[in-house]
Amino acid sequence: MTEASTIEGGASTHTLPHPPFRLPLLGDVLTTDFAKPCQRLAEQARELGPVFEQKLFGYPAVIVTGTGEIEEVNDESVWEKHVGHVLMKLRPLAGDGLFTAFSREPNWEKAHNILMPAFTKVAMANYHATITDTVRELTDAWSAEAGSAWIDVPEHSNALTFEIIARAGFSHSFRSMADQRSDPFVEAMVRELTYANRRTDVLPVFERIFRRGRTHQHQQDLMHAHSVVDKIIAARRTQSGTEHHDILDLMLGSTDTASGESLDPTNIRNQILTFLVAGSETSANTIAFALHYLSVHPDIAAGVRAELDERWPTEDFPDIHFEDVAKLRGLRRVIDETLRLWPTGPGYFRRARQDTTLCDGRYRIQQKDWVLVLLLAAHRDPAWGPDADEFNPDRFLPDNIRNMPPRIFKPFGTGPRACIGRQFAQHEITVALAAILHQFDLEPDPDYRLDVRETLTLKPAGLRLRPHLRTRNKM
C-alpha cells in the first residue's frame, strides 16, 4: 500500500493510501482502467482500504467504500450531494434538472416539491396500465420470434423503459415495441451519454485537435433533443382542457407550495430530458442484468416462475393488477440482489458542508471537499457474506437480512437528493420481469461471459438471450 498526500486542502498527520506506481503529473495512469474505471477502483478498494485516493493528470479523487465511512459522509448535517465532474458533463443536456441540479439552485427545491406528487402511490396506480401495456408490446414482439431469434437484451430493455417513461410521464410515444428501427431522438440520447462519459475532457488541447467532429455531433444532438422536447411541451399547451394525469400535466399546472412559483419552460424541458435519459437507462440496465442472472441460474428462475404461476396459472399474458406487484416478494429479492451487485449507478458524490473528518478523525476534510461513494465496492463488502460477489437473492430473505452486520445498500442514492423516481423504477422493473419470466424460458448464449460497460451507468455489454415460449399443463 502506498501513501498519498492528505486530502486537498486538509491538514492531517495521516495520509491517504493510493495505488502503486504513481507518476509525476500523470498520477495513477498506470493502474487505472479508463474503459472500466469504477470496476477497477472496486478491485483496488480491497487492497487499499475503506478510503483511498486516485489522482489523474493532477486531479485528485477520494474514494470511500467502507460501511462506517459511508455512514459518515451520508450524514446530511455535515455532508450534501455533490454533482461531480461526471454529472457536470450532462449539464449541457439536462441543465438544472433534478439529477444534475446543484442543491442551491432555486429550481431544484421548486421542482422537487412540484414533482413529489408524481411518485405517490395514487400516481403510480395511474401509470400502471401504461406500464403493463408497453411491457405487453415487448413480449408480443418477442413471441413472434421466440425459439429462433437472439435478443439484444440491453437494447430491447432500454427501448422498453424509454417508451414507458415517455408514455406514462408525458403521454408521448417514440416507437412501438415491435418496431426495430431506432428513433433519431433515442440515438441522440445514447450518443450524449457516451459523450458525457468521455475521459478526454481533461485534455482540452486533445479534444480541440482530435475530437472536433464528435464535438460538432454533440452540438447537433443537443439542438435536436431540445427541439423535440420543446415541441412535446408546446403541443401539450395547445390541448387546453384535456387532462392526461401525467408528469407533464403536473409540471405545467402546479406551483411550488413553498415559493408559490411554477416551473419555467426551460426547466420543464430539463426535467423531461432528465427522466428520459437517467430514468430509462438505470431501469433498463437493472432489467438486463436480472435477465442475465436468471438465465444462468435456472433454479432461481424456476422459483420465481413458481411464484408467478401460482398467481397467473394459464399461458395467457398475466393480468397484472397494481396491487399484485408488491406481493411478488421472490421477484423483488431478485431485483434487490441485482441492484446490490450492479447498482443503478456505480456511486454517488458527496461534498462537505463544513470542516470535518473521516475515519474517526484520521483524515481532515475541509468545507467543499468532495468524495466518491463507490457503491460497486460497498455493496460487495464482506458484511454481505462470504459469497458477496455471487448472485444469491436469498440473502434478502427477512431472517437473513436481520442477522447481517451493518452494511450499505443505497442503489438509488441517499438523503433528499436520492432518486425521486425510485418507486416508478422498481414498479416498471418488477412488471417487466414478471411478464417476461411468466411468458418465456430464457436460453443464455453459452459463450457469453458478463462484460460490464461503463458510461454514466453500468450495462451488460453484448448480452444476448433467446426466449422460448413456455408451455403449461392446462388447468
Contacts in CASP RR format, 6 or more apart in sequence:
PFRMAT RR
TARGET T0000
AUTHOR 0000-0000-0000
METHOD contacts of the structure
MODEL  1
MTEASTIEGGASTHTLPHPPFRLPLLGDVLTTDFAKPCQRLAEQARELGP
VFEQKLFGYPAVIVTGTGEIEEVNDESVWEKHVGHVLMKLRPLAGDGLFT
AFSREPNWEKAHNILMPAFTKVAMANYHATITDTVRELTDAWSAEAGSAW
IDVPEHSNALTFEIIARAGFSHSFRSMADQRSDPFVEAMVRELTYANRRT
DVLPVFERIFRRGRTHQHQQDLMHAHSVVDKIIAARRTQSGTEHHDILDL
MLGSTDTASGESLDPTNIRNQILTFLVAGSETSANTIAFALHYLSVHPDI
AAGVRAELDERWPTEDFPDIHFEDVAKLRGLRRVIDETLRLWPTGPGYFR
RARQDTTLCDGRYRIQQKDWVLVLLLAAHRDPAWGPDADEFNPDRFLPDN
IRNMPPRIFKPFGTGPRACIGRQFAQHEITVALAAILHQFDLEPDPDYRL
DVRETLTLKPAGLRLRPHLRTRNKM
1 17 0 8 1.000
1 47 0 8 1.000
1 48 0 8 1.000
2 17 0 8 1.000
2 18 0 8 1.000
2 19 0 8 1.000
2 20 0 8 1.000
2 22 0 8 1.000
3 15 0 8 1.000
3 16 0 8 1.000
3 17 0 8 1.000
3 18 0 8 1.000
4 15 0 8 1.000
4 16 0 8 1.000
4 17 0 8 1.000
4 18 0 8 1.000
4 22 0 8 1.000
4 52 0 8 1.000
4 53 0 8 1.000
4 55 0 8 1.000
4 60 0 8 1.000
5 15 0 8 1.000
5 16 0 8 1.000
5 53 0 8 1.000
6 12 0 8 1.000
6 14 0 8 1.000
6 15 0 8 1.000
6 16 0 8 1.000
6 363 0 8 1.000
6 364 0 8 1.000
7 16 0 8 1.000
7 53 0 8 1.000
7 60 0 8 1.000
7 62 0 8 1.000
7 363 0 8 1.000
7 364 0 8 1.000
7 365 0 8 1.000
7 366 0 8 1.000
7 369 0 8 1.000
8 60 0 8 1.000
8 369 0 8 1.000
9 366 0 8 1.000
9 369 0 8 1.000
10 364 0 8 1.000
10 365 0 8 1.000
10 366 0 8 1.000
10 369 0 8 1.000
11 364 0 8 1.000
12 361 0 8 1.000
12 362 0 8 1.000
12 363 0 8 1.000
12 364 0 8 1.000
14 359 0 8 1.000
14 362 0 8 1.000
14 363 0 8 1.000
16 51 0 8 1.000
16 52 0 8 1.000
16 53 0 8 1.000
16 62 0 8 1.000
16 363 0 8 1.000
17 48 0 8 1.000
17 49 0 8 1.000
17 51 0 8 1.000
17 52 0 8 1.000
17 53 0 8 1.000
18 28 0 8 1.000
18 48 0 8 1.000
18 52 0 8 1.000
18 53 0 8 1.000
18 54 0 8 1.000
18 55 0 8 1.000
19 28 0 8 1.000
19 31 0 8 1.000
19 32 0 8 1.000
19 44 0 8 1.000
19 48 0 8 1.000
19 52 0 8 1.000
19 54 0 8 1.000
20 31 0 8 1.000
21 28 0 8 1.000
21 30 0 8 1.000
21 31 0 8 1.000
22 28 0 8 1.000
22 55 0 8 1.000
23 29 0 8 1.000
23 30 0 8 1.000
25 57 0 8 1.000
25 58 0 8 1.000
26 56 0 8 1.000
26 57 0 8 1.000
27 55 0 8 1.000
27 56 0 8 1.000
27 57 0 8 1.000
27 58 0 8 1.000
28 54 0 8 1.000
28 55 0 8 1.000
28 56 0 8 1.000
29 56 0 8 1.000
29 57 0 8 1.000
31 40 0 8 1.000
31 44 0 8 1.000
32 40 0 8 1.000
32 54 0 8 1.000
32 56 0 8 1.000
33 39 0 8 1.000
33 40 0 8 1.000
34 199 0 8 1.000
35 453 0 8 1.000
35 454 0 8 1.000
36 452 0 8 1.000
36 453 0 8 1.000
36 454 0 8 1.000
37 199 0 8 1.000
37 454 0 8 1.000
38 346 0 8 1.000
38 347 0 8 1.000
38 374 0 8 1.000
38 376 0 8 1.000
38 454 0 8 1.000
38 458 0 8 1.000
39 346 0 8 1.000
39 376 0 8 1.000
39 452 0 8 1.000
39 454 0 8 1.000
41 54 0 8 1.000
41 63 0 8 1.000
41 374 0 8 1.000
41 376 0 8 1.000
41 377 0 8 1.000
42 65 0 8 1.000
42 374 0 8 1.000
42 376 0 8 1.000
42 377 0 8 1.000
42 380 0 8 1.000
44 52 0 8 1.000
44 54 0 8 1.000
45 52 0 8 1.000
45 63 0 8 1.000
45 65 0 8 1.000
45 374 0 8 1.000
45 377 0 8 1.000
46 377 0 8 1.000
49 65 0 8 1.000
49 66 0 8 1.000
50 64 0 8 1.000
50 65 0 8 1.000
50 66 0 8 1.000
50 67 0 8 1.000
50 68 0 8 1.000
50 69 0 8 1.000
50 359 0 8 1.000
51 62 0 8 1.000
51 63 0 8 1.000
51 64 0 8 1.000
51 65 0 8 1.000
51 66 0 8 1.000
51 69 0 8 1.000
51 358 0 8 1.000
51 359 0 8 1.000
51 363 0 8 1.000
51 371 0 8 1.000
52 62 0 8 1.000
52 63 0 8 1.000
53 60 0 8 1.000
53 61 0 8 1.000
53 62 0 8 1.000
53 63 0 8 1.000
54 60 0 8 1.000
54 61 0 8 1.000
54 63 0 8 1.000
55 61 0 8 1.000
56 202 0 8 1.000
57 202 0 8 1.000
57 203 0 8 1.000
59 202 0 8 1.000
61 371 0 8 1.000
61 372 0 8 1.000
62 369 0 8 1.000
62 370 0 8 1.000
62 371 0 8 1.000
62 372 0 8 1.000
63 371 0 8 1.000
63 372 0 8 1.000
63 374 0 8 1.000
64 70 0 8 1.000
64 73 0 8 1.000
64 350 0 8 1.000
64 358 0 8 1.000
64 371 0 8 1.000
64 372 0 8 1.000
64 373 0 8 1.000
64 374 0 8 1.000
65 373 0 8 1.000
65 374 0 8 1.000
65 377 0 8 1.000
65 378 0 8 1.000
65 381 0 8 1.000
66 377 0 8 1.000
66 378 0 8 1.000
66 381 0 8 1.000
66 408 0 8 1.000
67 378 0 8 1.000
67 381 0 8 1.000
67 383 0 8 1.000
67 406 0 8 1.000
67 407 0 8 1.000
67 408 0 8 1.000
68 406 0 8 1.000
69 358 0 8 1.000
69 359 0 8 1.000
70 373 0 8 1.000
70 378 0 8 1.000
70 408 0 8 1.000
70 410 0 8 1.000
71 406 0 8 1.000
71 408 0 8 1.000
72 78 0 8 1.000
72 79 0 8 1.000
72 358 0 8 1.000
73 79 0 8 1.000
73 350 0 8 1.000
73 358 0 8 1.000
73 371 0 8 1.000
73 373 0 8 1.000
74 350 0 8 1.000
74 373 0 8 1.000
74 410 0 8 1.000
74 414 0 8 1.000
74 415 0 8 1.000
76 415 0 8 1.000
76 416 0 8 1.000
77 353 0 8 1.000
78 352 0 8 1.000
78 353 0 8 1.000
78 354 0 8 1.000
78 356 0 8 1.000
79 350 0 8 1.000
79 351 0 8 1.000
79 352 0 8 1.000
79 353 0 8 1.000
79 356 0 8 1.000
80 103 0 8 1.000
80 350 0 8 1.000
80 351 0 8 1.000
80 353 0 8 1.000
80 417 0 8 1.000
81 103 0 8 1.000
81 348 0 8 1.000
81 349 0 8 1.000
81 350 0 8 1.000
81 351 0 8 1.000
81 415 0 8 1.000
81 417 0 8 1.000
82 349 0 8 1.000
82 350 0 8 1.000
82 351 0 8 1.000
82 370 0 8 1.000
83 91 0 8 1.000
83 100 0 8 1.000
83 101 0 8 1.000
83 102 0 8 1.000
83 349 0 8 1.000
84 349 0 8 1.000
84 370 0 8 1.000
86 196 0 8 1.000
86 197 0 8 1.000
86 456 0 8 1.000
87 99 0 8 1.000
87 100 0 8 1.000
87 349 0 8 1.000
87 456 0 8 1.000
88 100 0 8 1.000
89 195 0 8 1.000
89 196 0 8 1.000
89 197 0 8 1.000
89 198 0 8 1.000
89 201 0 8 1.000
90 99 0 8 1.000
90 100 0 8 1.000
90 192 0 8 1.000
90 196 0 8 1.000
90 277 0 8 1.000
90 456 0 8 1.000
91 100 0 8 1.000
92 218 0 8 1.000
92 222 0 8 1.000
93 192 0 8 1.000
93 196 0 8 1.000
93 222 0 8 1.000
93 225 0 8 1.000
93 273 0 8 1.000
93 277 0 8 1.000
94 100 0 8 1.000
94 270 0 8 1.000
94 273 0 8 1.000
94 274 0 8 1.000
94 277 0 8 1.000
94 278 0 8 1.000
95 101 0 8 1.000
95 270 0 8 1.000
96 102 0 8 1.000
96 105 0 8 1.000
96 107 0 8 1.000
96 108 0 8 1.000
96 267 0 8 1.000
96 270 0 8 1.000
97 107 0 8 1.000
97 108 0 8 1.000
97 111 0 8 1.000
97 267 0 8 1.000
97 270 0 8 1.000
97 271 0 8 1.000
97 273 0 8 1.000
97 274 0 8 1.000
98 108 0 8 1.000
98 111 0 8 1.000
98 112 0 8 1.000
98 115 0 8 1.000
98 271 0 8 1.000
98 274 0 8 1.000
98 420 0 8 1.000
99 274 0 8 1.000
99 278 0 8 1.000
100 274 0 8 1.000
101 107 0 8 1.000
101 108 0 8 1.000
101 111 0 8 1.000
102 108 0 8 1.000
103 417 0 8 1.000
106 259 0 8 1.000
107 263 0 8 1.000
107 264 0 8 1.000
107 267 0 8 1.000
109 256 0 8 1.000
109 258 0 8 1.000
110 256 0 8 1.000
110 258 0 8 1.000
110 259 0 8 1.000
110 261 0 8 1.000
110 263 0 8 1.000
111 251 0 8 1.000
111 263 0 8 1.000
111 267 0 8 1.000
111 271 0 8 1.000
112 416 0 8 1.000
112 420 0 8 1.000
113 256 0 8 1.000
113 257 0 8 1.000
113 258 0 8 1.000
114 250 0 8 1.000
114 251 0 8 1.000
114 254 0 8 1.000
114 255 0 8 1.000
114 256 0 8 1.000
114 262 0 8 1.000
114 263 0 8 1.000
115 247 0 8 1.000
115 250 0 8 1.000
115 251 0 8 1.000
115 271 0 8 1.000
115 420 0 8 1.000
116 420 0 8 1.000
117 123 0 8 1.000
117 250 0 8 1.000
117 254 0 8 1.000
118 169 0 8 1.000
118 247 0 8 1.000
118 250 0 8 1.000
119 420 0 8 1.000
119 421 0 8 1.000
119 423 0 8 1.000
119 424 0 8 1.000
124 322 0 8 1.000
124 423 0 8 1.000
124 424 0 8 1.000
124 427 0 8 1.000
125 322 0 8 1.000
126 245 0 8 1.000
126 246 0 8 1.000
127 168 0 8 1.000
127 169 0 8 1.000
127 246 0 8 1.000
127 424 0 8 1.000
127 427 0 8 1.000
128 321 0 8 1.000
128 322 0 8 1.000
128 325 0 8 1.000
128 427 0 8 1.000
128 431 0 8 1.000
130 164 0 8 1.000
130 167 0 8 1.000
130 168 0 8 1.000
131 164 0 8 1.000
131 168 0 8 1.000
131 427 0 8 1.000
131 428 0 8 1.000
131 431 0 8 1.000
132 320 0 8 1.000
132 431 0 8 1.000
132 435 0 8 1.000
134 160 0 8 1.000
134 163 0 8 1.000
134 164 0 8 1.000
134 167 0 8 1.000
134 177 0 8 1.000
135 160 0 8 1.000
135 164 0 8 1.000
135 428 0 8 1.000
135 431 0 8 1.000
135 432 0 8 1.000
135 435 0 8 1.000
135 436 0 8 1.000
136 317 0 8 1.000
136 435 0 8 1.000
137 163 0 8 1.000
137 176 0 8 1.000
137 177 0 8 1.000
137 178 0 8 1.000
138 156 0 8 1.000
138 160 0 8 1.000
138 177 0 8 1.000
138 432 0 8 1.000
138 435 0 8 1.000
138 436 0 8 1.000
139 317 0 8 1.000
139 435 0 8 1.000
139 436 0 8 1.000
139 439 0 8 1.000
139 440 0 8 1.000
140 177 0 8 1.000
140 178 0 8 1.000
141 177 0 8 1.000
141 178 0 8 1.000
142 151 0 8 1.000
142 156 0 8 1.000
142 436 0 8 1.000
142 439 0 8 1.000
142 440 0 8 1.000
142 467 0 8 1.000
143 439 0 8 1.000
143 469 0 8 1.000
144 178 0 8 1.000
146 440 0 8 1.000
146 467 0 8 1.000
146 468 0 8 1.000
146 469 0 8 1.000
147 443 0 8 1.000
147 466 0 8 1.000
147 467 0 8 1.000
147 468 0 8 1.000
147 469 0 8 1.000
148 466 0 8 1.000
149 466 0 8 1.000
150 445 0 8 1.000
150 464 0 8 1.000
150 465 0 8 1.000
150 466 0 8 1.000
151 464 0 8 1.000
151 465 0 8 1.000
151 466 0 8 1.000
151 467 0 8 1.000
152 462 0 8 1.000
152 463 0 8 1.000
152 464 0 8 1.000
153 287 0 8 1.000
153 288 0 8 1.000
153 291 0 8 1.000
153 292 0 8 1.000
153 460 0 8 1.000
153 463 0 8 1.000
153 464 0 8 1.000
153 465 0 8 1.000
154 284 0 8 1.000
154 285 0 8 1.000
154 288 0 8 1.000
154 459 0 8 1.000
154 460 0 8 1.000
154 461 0 8 1.000
154 462 0 8 1.000
154 463 0 8 1.000
157 283 0 8 1.000
157 284 0 8 1.000
157 285 0 8 1.000
157 287 0 8 1.000
157 288 0 8 1.000
157 291 0 8 1.000
157 432 0 8 1.000
158 280 0 8 1.000
158 281 0 8 1.000
158 284 0 8 1.000
158 285 0 8 1.000
159 175 0 8 1.000
159 177 0 8 1.000
159 182 0 8 1.000
159 186 0 8 1.000
160 177 0 8 1.000
160 284 0 8 1.000
160 287 0 8 1.000
160 432 0 8 1.000
161 279 0 8 1.000
161 280 0 8 1.000
161 281 0 8 1.000
161 283 0 8 1.000
161 284 0 8 1.000
161 287 0 8 1.000
161 428 0 8 1.000
161 432 0 8 1.000
162 174 0 8 1.000
162 186 0 8 1.000
162 189 0 8 1.000
162 276 0 8 1.000
162 280 0 8 1.000
162 284 0 8 1.000
163 173 0 8 1.000
163 174 0 8 1.000
163 175 0 8 1.000
163 177 0 8 1.000
164 280 0 8 1.000
164 283 0 8 1.000
164 428 0 8 1.000
165 275 0 8 1.000
165 276 0 8 1.000
165 279 0 8 1.000
165 280 0 8 1.000
165 424 0 8 1.000
166 172 0 8 1.000
166 173 0 8 1.000
166 174 0 8 1.000
166 276 0 8 1.000
167 173 0 8 1.000
168 246 0 8 1.000
168 247 0 8 1.000
168 424 0 8 1.000
169 246 0 8 1.000
169 247 0 8 1.000
169 248 0 8 1.000
169 275 0 8 1.000
170 232 0 8 1.000
170 236 0 8 1.000
170 246 0 8 1.000
170 247 0 8 1.000
170 248 0 8 1.000
170 272 0 8 1.000
171 236 0 8 1.000
171 244 0 8 1.000
171 246 0 8 1.000
171 248 0 8 1.000
172 232 0 8 1.000
174 183 0 8 1.000
174 185 0 8 1.000
174 186 0 8 1.000
175 181 0 8 1.000
175 182 0 8 1.000
175 183 0 8 1.000
175 186 0 8 1.000
184 224 0 8 1.000
185 224 0 8 1.000
185 225 0 8 1.000
185 228 0 8 1.000
188 221 0 8 1.000
188 224 0 8 1.000
188 225 0 8 1.000
189 221 0 8 1.000
189 225 0 8 1.000
189 276 0 8 1.000
189 277 0 8 1.000
191 217 0 8 1.000
191 218 0 8 1.000
191 221 0 8 1.000
192 218 0 8 1.000
192 221 0 8 1.000
192 222 0 8 1.000
192 225 0 8 1.000
192 277 0 8 1.000
193 277 0 8 1.000
193 281 0 8 1.000
193 455 0 8 1.000
193 456 0 8 1.000
193 457 0 8 1.000
194 455 0 8 1.000
195 214 0 8 1.000
195 217 0 8 1.000
195 218 0 8 1.000
195 221 0 8 1.000
196 455 0 8 1.000
196 456 0 8 1.000
197 454 0 8 1.000
197 455 0 8 1.000
197 456 0 8 1.000
198 211 0 8 1.000
200 206 0 8 1.000
200 207 0 8 1.000
200 210 0 8 1.000
200 211 0 8 1.000
201 207 0 8 1.000
207 215 0 8 1.000
225 273 0 8 1.000
226 269 0 8 1.000
226 273 0 8 1.000
229 269 0 8 1.000
229 272 0 8 1.000
229 273 0 8 1.000
230 265 0 8 1.000
230 269 0 8 1.000
232 248 0 8 1.000
232 272 0 8 1.000
233 248 0 8 1.000
233 252 0 8 1.000
233 265 0 8 1.000
233 268 0 8 1.000
233 269 0 8 1.000
233 272 0 8 1.000
236 244 0 8 1.000
236 248 0 8 1.000
236 249 0 8 1.000
236 252 0 8 1.000
237 252 0 8 1.000
243 249 0 8 1.000
247 271 0 8 1.000
247 275 0 8 1.000
248 268 0 8 1.000
248 272 0 8 1.000
251 263 0 8 1.000
251 268 0 8 1.000
251 271 0 8 1.000
252 268 0 8 1.000
253 262 0 8 1.000
254 262 0 8 1.000
255 261 0 8 1.000
255 262 0 8 1.000
256 262 0 8 1.000
263 271 0 8 1.000
278 456 0 8 1.000
279 421 0 8 1.000
279 425 0 8 1.000
281 455 0 8 1.000
281 456 0 8 1.000
281 457 0 8 1.000
282 344 0 8 1.000
282 345 0 8 1.000
282 419 0 8 1.000
282 425 0 8 1.000
282 457 0 8 1.000
283 344 0 8 1.000
283 425 0 8 1.000
283 428 0 8 1.000
283 429 0 8 1.000
285 342 0 8 1.000
285 344 0 8 1.000
285 457 0 8 1.000
285 458 0 8 1.000
285 459 0 8 1.000
285 460 0 8 1.000
286 335 0 8 1.000
286 338 0 8 1.000
286 339 0 8 1.000
286 342 0 8 1.000
286 344 0 8 1.000
286 425 0 8 1.000
286 429 0 8 1.000
287 429 0 8 1.000
287 432 0 8 1.000
287 433 0 8 1.000
288 459 0 8 1.000
288 460 0 8 1.000
288 463 0 8 1.000
289 338 0 8 1.000
289 341 0 8 1.000
289 342 0 8 1.000
289 458 0 8 1.000
289 460 0 8 1.000
290 334 0 8 1.000
290 335 0 8 1.000
290 338 0 8 1.000
290 429 0 8 1.000
290 433 0 8 1.000
291 433 0 8 1.000
291 436 0 8 1.000
291 442 0 8 1.000
291 463 0 8 1.000
291 465 0 8 1.000
292 444 0 8 1.000
292 450 0 8 1.000
292 460 0 8 1.000
292 463 0 8 1.000
292 465 0 8 1.000
293 300 0 8 1.000
293 334 0 8 1.000
293 337 0 8 1.000
293 338 0 8 1.000
293 391 0 8 1.000
294 300 0 8 1.000
294 301 0 8 1.000
294 304 0 8 1.000
294 334 0 8 1.000
294 433 0 8 1.000
294 437 0 8 1.000
294 442 0 8 1.000
295 301 0 8 1.000
295 442 0 8 1.000
295 443 0 8 1.000
295 444 0 8 1.000
295 465 0 8 1.000
296 444 0 8 1.000
297 391 0 8 1.000
300 334 0 8 1.000
300 391 0 8 1.000
300 393 0 8 1.000
301 437 0 8 1.000
301 442 0 8 1.000
303 330 0 8 1.000
304 330 0 8 1.000
304 331 0 8 1.000
304 334 0 8 1.000
304 437 0 8 1.000
305 437 0 8 1.000
305 438 0 8 1.000
305 470 0 8 1.000
307 328 0 8 1.000
307 329 0 8 1.000
307 330 0 8 1.000
307 331 0 8 1.000
308 318 0 8 1.000
308 328 0 8 1.000
308 331 0 8 1.000
308 434 0 8 1.000
308 437 0 8 1.000
308 438 0 8 1.000
309 438 0 8 1.000
309 472 0 8 1.000
311 318 0 8 1.000
311 324 0 8 1.000
311 327 0 8 1.000
311 328 0 8 1.000
312 318 0 8 1.000
312 319 0 8 1.000
312 320 0 8 1.000
312 438 0 8 1.000
313 472 0 8 1.000
313 475 0 8 1.000
314 472 0 8 1.000
314 475 0 8 1.000
315 470 0 8 1.000
315 471 0 8 1.000
315 472 0 8 1.000
317 435 0 8 1.000
317 438 0 8 1.000
317 439 0 8 1.000
318 434 0 8 1.000
318 435 0 8 1.000
318 438 0 8 1.000
320 431 0 8 1.000
320 434 0 8 1.000
320 435 0 8 1.000
325 427 0 8 1.000
325 430 0 8 1.000
325 431 0 8 1.000
325 434 0 8 1.000
328 430 0 8 1.000
328 434 0 8 1.000
330 393 0 8 1.000
331 430 0 8 1.000
331 433 0 8 1.000
331 434 0 8 1.000
331 437 0 8 1.000
332 396 0 8 1.000
332 426 0 8 1.000
332 430 0 8 1.000
333 393 0 8 1.000
333 394 0 8 1.000
333 396 0 8 1.000
333 397 0 8 1.000
334 393 0 8 1.000
334 433 0 8 1.000
335 426 0 8 1.000
335 429 0 8 1.000
335 430 0 8 1.000
335 433 0 8 1.000
336 393 0 8 1.000
336 396 0 8 1.000
336 409 0 8 1.000
337 391 0 8 1.000
337 392 0 8 1.000
337 393 0 8 1.000
337 395 0 8 1.000
337 396 0 8 1.000
338 391 0 8 1.000
339 409 0 8 1.000
339 411 0 8 1.000
340 379 0 8 1.000
340 380 0 8 1.000
340 384 0 8 1.000
340 409 0 8 1.000
340 411 0 8 1.000
341 379 0 8 1.000
341 380 0 8 1.000
341 389 0 8 1.000
341 391 0 8 1.000
342 376 0 8 1.000
342 452 0 8 1.000
342 458 0 8 1.000
342 460 0 8 1.000
343 375 0 8 1.000
343 376 0 8 1.000
343 379 0 8 1.000
343 410 0 8 1.000
343 411 0 8 1.000
343 458 0 8 1.000
344 411 0 8 1.000
344 412 0 8 1.000
344 419 0 8 1.000
344 425 0 8 1.000
344 457 0 8 1.000
345 375 0 8 1.000
345 411 0 8 1.000
345 456 0 8 1.000
345 457 0 8 1.000
345 458 0 8 1.000
346 374 0 8 1.000
346 375 0 8 1.000
346 376 0 8 1.000
346 454 0 8 1.000
346 457 0 8 1.000
346 458 0 8 1.000
347 372 0 8 1.000
347 373 0 8 1.000
347 374 0 8 1.000
347 375 0 8 1.000
347 376 0 8 1.000
347 413 0 8 1.000
348 372 0 8 1.000
348 373 0 8 1.000
348 375 0 8 1.000
348 410 0 8 1.000
348 413 0 8 1.000
348 414 0 8 1.000
349 370 0 8 1.000
349 371 0 8 1.000
349 372 0 8 1.000
349 373 0 8 1.000
350 370 0 8 1.000
350 371 0 8 1.000
350 373 0 8 1.000
351 368 0 8 1.000
351 369 0 8 1.000
351 370 0 8 1.000
351 371 0 8 1.000
352 365 0 8 1.000
352 366 0 8 1.000
352 367 0 8 1.000
352 368 0 8 1.000
352 369 0 8 1.000
352 370 0 8 1.000
353 367 0 8 1.000
354 367 0 8 1.000
355 364 0 8 1.000
355 365 0 8 1.000
355 366 0 8 1.000
355 367 0 8 1.000
356 364 0 8 1.000
356 365 0 8 1.000
357 363 0 8 1.000
357 364 0 8 1.000
357 365 0 8 1.000
358 365 0 8 1.000
358 371 0 8 1.000
365 371 0 8 1.000
373 410 0 8 1.000
373 414 0 8 1.000
375 408 0 8 1.000
375 410 0 8 1.000
375 411 0 8 1.000
376 458 0 8 1.000
378 408 0 8 1.000
378 410 0 8 1.000
379 408 0 8 1.000
379 409 0 8 1.000
379 411 0 8 1.000
380 388 0 8 1.000
380 389 0 8 1.000
381 388 0 8 1.000
381 407 0 8 1.000
381 408 0 8 1.000
382 388 0 8 1.000
383 404 0 8 1.000
383 405 0 8 1.000
383 406 0 8 1.000
383 407 0 8 1.000
384 395 0 8 1.000
384 404 0 8 1.000
384 407 0 8 1.000
385 395 0 8 1.000
385 404 0 8 1.000
394 400 0 8 1.000
395 401 0 8 1.000
395 404 0 8 1.000
410 418 0 8 1.000
412 418 0 8 1.000
412 419 0 8 1.000
412 421 0 8 1.000
412 422 0 8 1.000
412 425 0 8 1.000
413 419 0 8 1.000
419 425 0 8 1.000
436 442 0 8 1.000
436 467 0 8 1.000
438 470 0 8 1.000
439 467 0 8 1.000
439 469 0 8 1.000
439 470 0 8 1.000
440 467 0 8 1.000
440 468 0 8 1.000
440 469 0 8 1.000
440 470 0 8 1.000
441 467 0 8 1.000
441 468 0 8 1.000
441 469 0 8 1.000
441 470 0 8 1.000
442 465 0 8 1.000
442 466 0 8 1.000
442 467 0 8 1.000
442 468 0 8 1.000
443 465 0 8 1.000
443 466 0 8 1.000
443 467 0 8 1.000
443 468 0 8 1.000
444 465 0 8 1.000
445 464 0 8 1.000
445 465 0 8 1.000
445 466 0 8 1.000
448 462 0 8 1.000
448 463 0 8 1.000
448 464 0 8 1.000
450 460 0 8 1.000
450 463 0 8 1.000
451 460 0 8 1.000
451 461 0 8 1.000
451 462 0 8 1.000
452 458 0 8 1.000
452 459 0 8 1.000
452 460 0 8 1.000
452 461 0 8 1.000
453 459 0 8 1.000
453 460 0 8 1.000
453 461 0 8 1.000
END
